[in-house]
């Protein structure tokens, strides 16, 4: 199969645009899927209890990890820092609802 192929669905918009939108050719190969490692760090110190900042941080963590899983970004890791740094969820393990619950329970904000 040599040569370029035309995407039939885009021909009519191409003609309607008076031949300006010339994105009518099909791709031969799929683009490479990117694989990222995302580490999320949350402050686990007592100062996060002021104005419920800790609760908001945990809600943001849940929302962010859920979105990254839907986008299939790659590996997700979670760590906390305060008096000491604690790796809560390492890279290489899938971030599921059960591991998310376990991760949220690790924060004390004390």
Secondary structure as GFF3:
##gff-version 3
##sequence-region A 1 110
A	DSSP	three_ten_helix	8	10	.	.	.	ID=ss1
A	DSSP	alpha_helix	11	16	.	.	.	ID=ss2
A	DSSP	beta_strand	36	43	.	.	.	ID=ss3
A	DSSP	three_ten_helix	46	52	.	.	.	ID=ss4
A	DSSP	alpha_helix	53	70	.	.	.	ID=ss5
A	DSSP	beta_strand	74	81	.	.	.	ID=ss6
A	DSSP	beta_strand	86	89	.	.	.	ID=ss7
A	DSSP	alpha_helix	97	105	.	.	.	ID=ss8
###
